[in-house]
């Protein structure tokens, strides 16, 4: 007998879609495969858009995620942030505001949000800029009492992460997506869904 129905809408860029993953799961598919609980029906909808920055995300999330929400469910939003704002010459303040607008809009609908920050690449200069952006995203999210998973810091000098990117033209492969999934699962995912963490 199902006692709870949780509906998750996930928005993000091509990493959310699992591009480059030979198993075609990405981090979200791996996380969902490890997410089950007795008397809970979890329905997940992945809504990626390639090469998306925070401005485009802020403009589309409600129209797309809102269509998946249901008054008879616990509605949740997952945001997989990218490093795209660095290419769009957005100021950190503008990036913060774009994310804040999404979080505030979700809060008005009583939707709990789980934010996964952008992971590092192999370019040292770009990573220096991305460090500031990731920290800003984390600050905006935690100030609003939502969950933020910092993927940048733990993966920056992670040997397996870097070697996987190096062998896949700078994009995550199977091992890298596994690392992202591990971080999500061990940084508040089960508590956010209010389900027991597996032994």
Secondary structure, DSSP 8 states (H G I E B T S, - for coil): ---EEEEEEEEESHHHHTTT-TTS-HHHHHHHHT---TTEEEEEEEEE-TT--HHHHHHHHHHHHHTT--TTSEEEEEEE--SGGGTTT--HHHHHHHHHHHHHHHHHTT-EEEEE-----S-HHHHHHHHHHHHHHHHHHHHTT-EEE--HHHHTT-HHHHHHHHTTTTS--HHHHHHHHHHHHTTTHHHHHT-----
